[in-house]
Amino acid sequence: MQTREWDAVIIGGGVAGLSAAQMLGRARRRTLVLDDRAPRNRFAAHMHGVLGHDGIDPAALLARGRDEAAAYGVLIESATVSVVHDDRETLRIVRADGSEERARAIVVATGIRDDLPAIPGLAPLWGRSVLHCPYCHGWEVAGQRLGVLATSPASIHQIELVRQWSDDVTAFTALAEPLAPEVRARLIARDIRIVSSPVHSALVEDGALTGLRDTDGIEHGIDALFVAPVPVIPVDFLAELGLAHTDLPGEPITSDPVGATSHPRVWAAGNVTAPFGNVPLSMGAGSMAGAAVNAALVAEDAVLAVAQRRALRSTERNAAWEQRYAAEERIWSGRVNATFAAVAGSLAPGTALDVGCGEGADAVWLAEHGWQVTGVDVSPTAVRRATDAARARGLSSDEVRFVSGDADDVLPASSPSRADGDVGFDLVTASFLHSWEPDFPRYELLRAAAARVAPGGHLLVISHAAPPPWVHELPAEAPPMHSPSEELTLLGLDAAIWTPEIVEVRSRETTSPDGGHTHLDDGVLLLRRAG
């Protein structure tokens, strides 16, 4: 089966999930809703406390929500999810039938399951005359004989709350802790009858609740019973993601106000985060989660676009350098840079990495002075010439080797000749790693180079500190030439790890294009990494 790819998959098609779907659909996101068609309030025939929708069938609201979401391009399918795998850039959602979906984000809106006390006769009446929320159902049973089956200390609040809707209230307290004297006094003061004997069964006539029988055989007439069931949040399919949960009843998923969870690609909304939330709260939470997912995807879209553009620019840049080298017999003189030699010559030989090695003059010089060197350049022609130059000087591949490719892809973590097992090079150097491109990632490449320096090793950066004397005006698109101290700031390396040893401009003699003697200013940055 072909795996489909989505911006977002919403697991659960209740009011929270459909609200998230509507927001994502309106944001033109490729969105799929997987719904097992078992909403929490499916047992109720009417829904109350929902502004503008008071008294309608919850199923009718969901049907309308599905139509609205579908109108915005959201696909809604009946399915149960077995497991969600984290594939880093995406999440892989496996259905119970084995088919898979792939999404950049998911919204968990599977709701909860209400587990009623194991009292015969209660379950068939759930949502009709066995009720949970007095705000949802209290008006419809107001003035009748009402019972409250306490299941925890929190039920005391429910008992006192139900008294608002009727003068005839009976509290069944055996399942909860014994009432404290002050609580008992408070209930009695409100004319609430207290039954401490355990409930044995429900009394039902013609499908309607008429009372409860306790274990002493006494029957207590009531017309409706309020009970706080045990909330069960069945999200085992998320186990591999390691989401954080609260210690509230049911262990709901921990989320922030917009539904973000402890996993960067997972949002949650509705009763999975707030078990006691009503329909409006779940709708609002779903709407906020949908908007938050879209905002996160917008941010990721920008990051991906930058990466794609940089990859394209890198490919173009590499091709341009290769074209430049291939167009001529030789680009550089083949002699080591004098500033480089003066600084590197002061260091004890070890392993070295030359980033942007070109035709290999500096790397060959290092190898001839006892270093074991790896040179990296984007141009295959430059690398071939560097290799030929090294072999012509009698240097083996164990002494100096050259690798062709983009630095992001091929920079080795350490020298292949390193025998001490440590990662990194004793010296990482980059000479004149410049480009005319305004978006050339110079400092990203230099930071990547710095990451290859072994503890106690050095980073040596030689740069153009000023234009050549024969260049009187730089092109408008030319990037700025920074001083070594400015370069140090722009690199942004941790001062607790890196110690500057040389931060200065050095002049060296050179020959101008017309054959005259002149000088160039080289910026020198030598940093030592803490051992």
C-alpha positions as CSV (number, residue, x, y, z in Angstrom):
1,M,0.0,0.0,0.0
2,Q,1.2,3.5,-0.8
3,T,1.9,5.7,2.1
4,R,0.3,9.1,1.7
5,E,1.9,12.3,3.0
6,W,0.1,15.1,4.8
7,D,0.8,18.3,6.5
8,A,-1.3,17.2,9.4
9,V,-3.2,14.1,10.5
10,I,-5.8,14.6,13.2
11,I,-6.6,11.5,15.2
12,G,-10.1,11.7,16.4
13,G,-13.1,13.3,14.7
14,G,-15.1,14.8,17.6
15,V,-15.6,18.5,18.1
16,A,-12.0,19.1,19.0
17,G,-10.6,17.2,16.1
18,L,-13.0,18.7,13.6
19,S,-12.4,22.2,14.9
20,A,-8.6,21.7,14.4
21,A,-9.4,20.2,10.9
22,Q,-11.5,23.3,10.0
23,M,-8.7,25.7,10.9
24,L,-6.0,23.6,9.0
25,G,-8.3,23.2,6.0
26,R,-8.9,27.0,5.9
27,A,-5.1,27.4,6.0
28,R,-4.9,25.2,2.9
29,R,-3.0,22.5,4.7
30,R,-3.2,18.9,3.4
31,T,-5.2,17.5,6.3
32,L,-6.5,14.0,7.1
33,V,-8.9,13.2,9.9
34,L,-8.9,9.6,11.2
35,D,-12.1,9.0,13.2
36,D,-13.3,5.9,15.0
37,R,-16.8,7.4,15.2
38,A,-17.1,6.9,18.9
39,P,-17.4,10.4,20.5
40,R,-17.8,10.7,24.2
41,N,-21.3,12.3,24.1
42,R,-22.7,9.8,21.6
43,F,-25.0,8.4,24.3
44,A,-26.8,11.7,24.7
45,A,-29.7,12.8,22.4
46,H,-29.3,16.5,23.1
47,M,-26.5,18.9,23.8
48,H,-26.7,21.9,26.0
49,G,-24.5,24.8,27.1
50,V,-23.3,25.3,23.5
51,L,-24.1,28.8,22.4
52,G,-26.0,28.8,19.1
53,H,-26.5,25.0,19.2
54,D,-28.5,24.5,22.4
55,G,-30.5,21.3,22.4
56,I,-29.4,19.8,19.2
57,D,-28.3,16.2,18.7
58,P,-24.5,16.0,19.2
59,A,-24.4,13.7,16.1
60,A,-25.9,16.5,14.1
61,L,-23.2,18.9,15.2
62,L,-20.5,16.4,14.1
63,A,-22.2,15.8,10.8
64,R,-22.2,19.5,10.1
65,G,-18.6,19.8,11.2
66,R,-17.5,17.1,8.9
67,D,-19.3,18.8,6.0
68,E,-17.6,22.1,6.8
69,A,-14.1,20.6,7.1
70,A,-14.6,18.7,3.9
71,A,-15.5,21.9,2.1
72,Y,-12.0,23.1,2.9
73,G,-10.4,20.1,1.4
74,V,-10.0,18.0,4.6
75,L,-10.3,14.3,4.0
76,I,-12.2,12.4,6.8
77,E,-11.9,8.6,7.0
78,S,-13.1,6.0,9.5
79,A,-10.1,4.3,11.1
80,T,-8.5,3.3,14.3
81,V,-4.8,4.1,14.8
82,S,-2.6,1.3,16.2
83,V,0.8,3.1,16.6
84,V,2.6,6.3,15.8
85,H,6.3,6.1,14.9
86,D,8.7,9.0,15.1
87,D,10.7,9.3,11.9
88,R,12.1,12.7,13.0
89,E,11.2,14.8,10.0
90,T,7.7,13.2,9.9
91,L,5.5,11.0,12.0
92,R,4.3,7.7,10.6
93,I,0.7,6.8,11.6
94,V,-0.1,3.1,11.3
95,R,-3.8,2.1,11.1
96,A,-5.3,-1.0,12.6
97,D,-5.5,-2.5,9.1
98,G,-1.8,-2.0,8.6
99,S,-1.9,0.9,6.2
100,E,0.2,3.9,6.9
101,E,0.0,7.7,6.7
102,R,2.9,10.1,7.0
103,A,2.5,13.6,8.5
104,R,4.6,16.6,9.5
105,A,2.3,17.1,12.6
106,I,-0.5,15.3,14.3
107,V,-3.3,16.5,16.5
108,V,-4.5,14.0,19.1
109,A,-8.2,14.5,19.7
110,T,-9.4,11.0,20.6
111,G,-11.3,12.1,23.7
112,I,-11.8,9.8,26.7
113,R,-13.9,6.9,27.7
114,D,-16.1,7.1,30.8
115,D,-15.9,4.0,33.0
116,L,-19.0,3.8,35.2
117,P,-19.1,2.1,38.6
118,A,-19.9,-1.6,38.2
119,I,-23.5,-1.3,39.4
120,P,-26.1,-3.3,37.4
121,G,-28.4,-1.2,35.4
122,L,-26.4,2.0,35.2
123,A,-24.6,1.6,31.8
124,P,-27.7,1.3,29.6
125,L,-29.0,4.6,31.1
126,W,-25.8,6.5,30.5
127,G,-26.5,9.8,28.8
128,R,-30.3,9.6,29.4
129,S,-31.0,9.4,33.1
130,V,-27.6,8.5,34.4
131,L,-25.7,11.8,33.9
132,H,-22.4,13.4,34.5
133,C,-22.5,17.2,34.1
134,P,-25.3,19.2,35.7
135,Y,-24.5,22.2,33.4
136,C,-25.2,19.9,30.5
137,H,-28.3,18.1,31.8
138,G,-29.4,19.8,35.0
139,W,-32.1,22.0,33.4
140,E,-33.8,19.0,31.9
141,V,-34.2,17.2,35.2
142,A,-34.6,20.3,37.4
143,G,-37.1,19.9,40.2
144,Q,-37.1,16.1,40.0
145,R,-35.8,13.5,42.5
146,L,-32.0,13.6,41.9
147,G,-29.3,11.3,43.1
148,V,-25.5,11.8,43.2
149,L,-23.3,8.7,43.3
150,A,-20.1,9.8,44.9
151,T,-17.0,8.1,43.5
152,S,-14.2,10.2,45.0
153,P,-13.6,13.1,47.4
154,A,-14.2,15.5,44.4
155,S,-17.8,14.2,44.3
156,I,-18.7,16.4,47.3
157,H,-18.6,19.4,44.9
158,Q,-20.9,17.6,42.5
159,I,-23.4,16.8,45.3
160,E,-23.6,20.4,46.3
161,L,-23.8,21.6,42.7
162,V,-26.7,19.3,41.9
163,R,-28.6,20.8,44.8
164,Q,-28.9,24.0,42.7
165,W,-31.3,22.1,40.3
166,S,-33.6,20.4,42.9
167,D,-34.7,20.5,46.5
168,D,-34.9,16.7,46.4
169,V,-31.3,15.4,46.4
170,T,-29.9,12.1,47.7
171,A,-26.2,11.5,48.1
172,F,-24.9,7.9,47.9
173,T,-21.5,8.1,49.5
174,A,-20.2,4.6,50.0
175,L,-17.8,4.6,47.1
176,A,-16.0,7.7,48.3
177,E,-14.1,8.3,51.5
178,P,-16.2,8.7,54.7
179,L,-17.6,12.2,55.0
180,A,-15.8,14.5,57.3
181,P,-18.1,15.9,60.1
182,E,-18.1,19.4,58.7
183,V,-19.0,18.1,55.2
184,R,-21.8,16.0,56.5
185,A,-23.1,19.0,58.5
186,R,-23.0,21.1,55.3
187,L,-25.0,18.6,53.3
188,I,-27.6,18.1,56.0
189,A,-28.0,21.9,56.3
190,R,-28.9,21.9,52.6
191,D,-31.5,19.2,53.1
192,I,-29.5,16.6,51.1
193,R,-30.2,13.1,52.2
194,I,-27.1,10.9,52.8
195,V,-27.1,7.1,52.1
196,S,-23.9,5.5,53.4
197,S,-24.8,1.9,52.5
198,P,-23.3,0.7,49.2
199,V,-25.5,0.8,46.1
200,H,-26.5,-2.7,44.9
201,S,-28.4,-2.0,41.7
202,A,-30.4,0.4,39.7
203,L,-34.2,0.2,39.6
204,V,-35.6,0.6,36.0
205,E,-39.1,0.6,34.7
206,D,-39.9,0.9,31.0
207,G,-36.3,1.9,30.2
208,A,-36.4,4.7,32.8
209,L,-34.5,5.0,36.1
210,T,-36.8,4.9,39.1
211,G,-34.4,4.5,41.9
212,L,-31.4,2.7,43.5
213,R,-31.4,-0.3,45.8
214,D,-28.7,-0.4,48.4
215,T,-27.1,-3.5,49.9
216,D,-29.4,-3.4,52.8
217,G,-32.3,-3.9,50.4
218,I,-33.7,-0.4,50.9
219,E,-34.9,1.3,47.7
220,H,-34.4,5.0,47.2
221,G,-36.6,6.7,44.6
222,I,-34.8,9.0,42.2
223,D,-35.6,10.1,38.6
224,A,-32.0,10.9,37.5
225,L,-28.6,10.0,38.9
226,F,-25.4,12.1,38.5
227,V,-22.1,10.3,38.7
228,A,-18.5,11.2,38.0
229,P,-17.2,8.2,36.0
230,V,-13.5,7.3,35.9
231,P,-11.9,9.0,32.9
232,V,-9.9,6.6,30.7
233,I,-7.7,8.2,28.0
234,P,-6.8,5.4,25.6
235,V,-3.7,6.8,23.9
236,D,-1.5,3.7,24.0
237,F,-0.9,4.2,20.3
238,L,1.3,7.2,21.3
239,A,3.6,5.2,23.6
240,E,6.7,5.3,21.4
241,L,6.6,9.1,21.4
242,G,7.1,9.3,25.2
243,L,4.6,12.2,25.7
244,A,4.4,13.8,29.1
245,H,1.2,13.2,31.1
246,T,-0.2,14.9,34.1
247,D,-1.1,13.1,37.3
248,L,-4.7,14.1,37.2
249,P,-7.4,11.4,36.9
250,G,-7.0,9.6,33.6
251,E,-3.4,10.9,33.2
252,P,-4.3,13.4,30.5
253,I,-1.7,14.5,28.0
254,T,0.3,17.6,29.2
255,S,-0.1,20.5,26.8
256,D,0.3,24.3,26.7
257,P,-2.6,26.7,26.0
258,V,-2.5,26.0,22.3
259,G,-2.2,22.3,22.6
260,A,1.6,21.8,22.1
261,T,2.8,18.7,23.9
262,S,6.3,17.5,24.9
263,H,6.9,16.3,21.3
264,P,7.6,19.0,18.7
265,R,5.3,17.4,16.1
266,V,2.4,16.5,18.4
267,W,-0.5,18.7,19.5
268,A,-3.5,17.6,21.6
269,A,-6.9,19.0,22.1
270,G,-10.2,18.2,23.9
271,N,-10.7,15.7,26.6
272,V,-7.3,14.0,26.1
273,T,-5.9,17.1,27.8
274,A,-8.9,18.3,29.8
275,P,-11.1,15.3,30.8
276,F,-13.8,17.5,32.3
277,G,-14.0,20.0,29.5
278,N,-17.3,20.5,27.8
279,V,-18.1,20.9,24.1
280,P,-17.3,24.6,23.8
281,L,-14.0,24.1,25.6
282,S,-13.1,21.2,23.3
283,M,-14.1,23.2,20.2
284,G,-12.0,26.1,21.3
285,A,-9.0,23.9,22.1
286,G,-9.2,22.2,18.8
287,S,-9.4,25.5,17.0
288,M,-6.3,26.8,18.8
289,A,-4.4,23.6,18.2
290,G,-5.2,23.7,14.5
291,A,-3.9,27.3,14.3
292,A,-0.8,26.4,16.3
293,V,0.0,23.5,14.0
294,N,-0.3,25.8,11.0
295,A,1.9,28.4,12.6
296,A,4.6,25.7,13.4
297,L,4.4,24.4,9.8
298,V,4.8,28.0,8.5
299,A,8.0,28.3,10.5
300,E,9.2,25.0,9.3
301,D,8.4,25.9,5.7
302,A,10.7,28.9,6.0
303,V,13.5,26.8,7.5
304,L,13.1,24.2,4.7
305,A,13.0,26.9,2.1
306,V,16.2,28.4,3.4
307,A,17.8,24.9,3.4
308,Q,16.6,24.2,-0.1
309,R,17.8,27.5,-1.4
310,R,21.2,27.1,0.2
311,A,21.4,23.6,-1.2
312,L,20.7,25.0,-4.7
313,R,23.1,27.9,-4.2
314,S,25.7,25.4,-2.9
315,T,25.3,23.3,-6.0
316,E,25.6,26.3,-8.2
317,R,28.6,27.6,-6.2
318,N,30.4,24.3,-6.4
319,A,29.8,24.1,-10.1
320,A,31.1,27.6,-10.6
321,W,34.3,26.8,-8.7
322,E,34.8,23.6,-10.6
323,Q,34.3,25.5,-13.9
324,R,36.8,28.1,-12.8
325,Y,39.5,25.5,-12.0
326,A,38.7,23.4,-15.1
327,A,39.0,26.4,-17.4
328,E,42.7,27.0,-16.7
329,E,45.8,24.9,-16.3
330,R,46.5,26.3,-12.8
331,I,44.7,28.9,-10.7
332,W,47.2,29.5,-7.8
333,S,51.0,29.6,-7.7
334,G,51.4,26.3,-5.9
335,R,53.4,28.0,-3.2
336,V,52.3,28.1,0.5
337,N,50.8,31.4,1.7
338,A,53.5,33.1,3.7
339,T,51.2,34.2,6.5
340,F,49.8,30.7,6.8
341,A,53.3,29.2,7.0
342,A,54.5,31.7,9.6
343,V,51.6,30.9,11.9
344,A,51.3,27.1,11.3
345,G,55.1,26.8,11.6
346,S,54.8,27.8,15.3
347,L,52.6,24.8,16.1
348,A,53.7,21.3,17.0
349,P,52.8,18.9,14.1
350,G,49.9,16.6,14.5
351,T,46.7,15.9,12.4
352,A,45.3,18.7,10.3
353,L,42.2,19.4,8.2
354,D,42.4,22.1,5.5
355,V,38.9,23.3,4.5
356,G,38.8,24.8,1.0
357,C,42.2,23.5,0.2
358,G,42.1,24.4,-3.5
359,E,45.1,23.1,-5.4
360,G,46.7,22.0,-2.1
361,A,49.7,24.3,-1.5
362,D,49.0,24.8,2.2
363,A,48.1,21.1,2.8
364,V,51.2,19.9,1.0
365,W,53.4,22.4,3.0
366,L,51.9,21.0,6.3
367,A,52.6,17.4,5.2
368,E,56.2,18.3,4.4
369,H,56.5,19.7,7.9
370,G,55.4,16.6,9.7
371,W,51.6,16.9,9.7
372,Q,49.1,14.2,8.7
373,V,46.7,16.2,6.5
374,T,43.2,15.9,5.0
375,G,42.3,18.5,2.5
376,V,38.7,19.2,1.4
377,D,37.5,21.2,-1.6
378,V,34.3,21.4,-3.7
379,S,36.2,21.2,-7.0
380,P,37.2,17.7,-8.2
381,T,39.7,19.4,-10.6
382,A,41.4,21.2,-7.7
383,V,41.5,18.0,-5.6
384,R,43.0,16.1,-8.5
385,R,45.7,18.7,-9.0
386,A,46.4,18.8,-5.2
387,T,46.7,15.0,-5.2
388,D,49.1,15.1,-8.2
389,A,51.2,17.8,-6.5
390,A,51.5,15.9,-3.3
391,R,52.5,12.7,-5.1
392,A,55.0,14.7,-7.2
393,R,56.6,15.8,-4.0
394,G,56.9,12.2,-2.8
395,L,54.1,12.4,-0.2
396,S,51.9,9.4,0.4
397,S,48.2,9.2,1.0
398,D,49.0,8.5,4.7
399,E,50.7,11.8,4.9
400,V,48.2,13.9,2.9
401,R,45.0,13.0,1.2
402,F,42.4,15.1,-0.6
403,V,38.6,14.8,-0.6
404,S,36.2,16.4,-3.1
405,G,32.8,17.5,-2.0
406,D,30.7,20.2,-0.1
407,A,32.1,20.8,3.3
408,D,28.7,20.2,4.9
409,D,28.7,16.7,3.5
410,V,32.3,15.5,3.5
411,L,34.1,17.2,6.4
412,P,35.5,14.2,8.4
413,A,35.0,14.1,12.1
414,S,38.7,13.3,12.7
415,S,41.8,12.2,10.9
416,P,41.8,8.5,9.6
417,S,45.3,8.2,10.9
418,R,44.4,9.3,14.5
419,A,45.3,6.4,16.8
420,D,44.3,7.8,20.2
421,G,40.6,7.3,19.5
422,D,39.8,11.0,20.0
423,V,37.5,12.8,17.6
424,G,38.8,15.9,15.9
425,F,42.0,17.3,14.4
426,D,44.9,19.0,16.1
427,L,44.7,21.8,13.5
428,V,41.7,22.9,11.4
429,T,42.5,25.6,8.9
430,A,40.6,27.6,6.4
431,S,42.4,30.1,4.2
432,F,40.5,32.8,2.2
433,L,37.2,31.0,2.4
434,H,35.4,34.0,0.7
435,S,32.8,34.4,-2.0
436,W,31.2,37.3,-3.9
437,E,27.8,35.8,-3.0
438,P,26.0,38.0,-0.4
439,D,24.4,34.8,1.1
440,F,27.6,32.8,1.2
441,P,27.5,30.9,4.6
442,R,31.0,31.7,5.6
443,Y,30.5,31.7,9.3
444,E,28.4,28.5,9.3
445,L,31.2,26.8,7.4
446,L,33.8,28.1,9.8
447,R,31.7,27.0,12.8
448,A,31.4,23.5,11.2
449,A,35.2,23.6,10.8
450,A,35.7,24.6,14.5
451,A,33.5,21.6,15.5
452,R,36.2,19.4,14.0
453,V,39.0,20.7,16.3
454,A,40.1,18.2,18.9
455,P,40.5,19.3,22.6
456,G,43.7,21.2,22.9
457,G,43.8,21.8,19.1
458,H,43.8,25.0,17.1
459,L,41.5,26.7,14.6
460,L,43.4,28.9,12.1
461,V,41.5,31.2,9.8
462,I,43.4,33.3,7.2
463,S,41.2,35.9,5.5
464,H,41.3,39.0,3.3
465,A,41.4,41.9,5.7
466,A,41.4,44.5,2.9
467,P,41.1,44.6,-0.9
468,P,44.3,44.3,-2.9
469,P,45.9,47.7,-3.5
470,W,45.3,47.4,-7.2
471,V,41.5,47.2,-6.7
472,H,40.3,50.7,-6.2
473,E,36.6,50.0,-6.0
474,L,34.8,46.8,-5.0
475,P,31.6,45.7,-6.8
476,A,28.4,46.8,-5.0
477,E,27.5,43.2,-4.3
478,A,30.8,42.4,-2.7
479,P,30.4,41.2,0.9
480,P,32.2,43.2,3.6
481,M,35.7,42.4,4.6
482,H,35.9,42.1,8.4
483,S,38.8,42.6,10.7
484,P,40.0,39.6,12.7
485,S,38.3,40.9,15.9
486,E,35.1,41.3,14.0
487,E,35.5,37.8,12.6
488,L,35.9,36.5,16.1
489,T,32.6,38.1,17.2
490,L,30.8,36.9,14.1
491,L,32.0,33.4,14.7
492,G,30.2,33.4,18.1
493,L,32.3,30.5,19.6
494,D,32.0,29.8,23.3
495,A,34.5,31.9,25.1
496,A,34.7,29.3,27.9
497,I,36.0,26.8,25.3
498,W,38.0,28.9,22.9
499,T,41.0,31.1,23.7
500,P,42.2,33.6,21.1
501,E,46.0,33.4,20.6
502,I,46.4,35.6,17.5
503,V,43.8,38.2,16.4
504,E,45.6,40.6,14.1
505,V,46.3,41.8,10.6
506,R,49.6,40.8,8.9
507,S,51.0,42.2,5.7
508,R,52.9,40.1,3.2
509,E,54.8,40.9,0.0
510,T,53.2,40.0,-3.3
511,T,53.3,40.8,-6.9
512,S,50.6,42.9,-8.5
513,P,49.0,42.0,-11.8
514,D,51.3,44.4,-13.6
515,G,54.4,42.8,-12.2
516,G,55.2,45.4,-9.5
517,H,56.0,44.7,-5.9
518,T,53.2,45.4,-3.4
519,H,51.6,43.9,-0.2
520,L,48.4,42.3,0.9
521,D,46.8,42.5,4.3
522,D,45.8,39.1,5.7
523,G,43.6,38.7,8.7
524,V,44.8,36.1,11.2
525,L,42.6,34.3,13.7
526,L,44.3,31.6,15.7
527,L,42.1,30.0,18.5
528,R,42.9,27.2,20.9
529,R,40.3,24.9,22.1
530,A,40.3,23.9,25.7
531,G,41.8,20.5,26.4
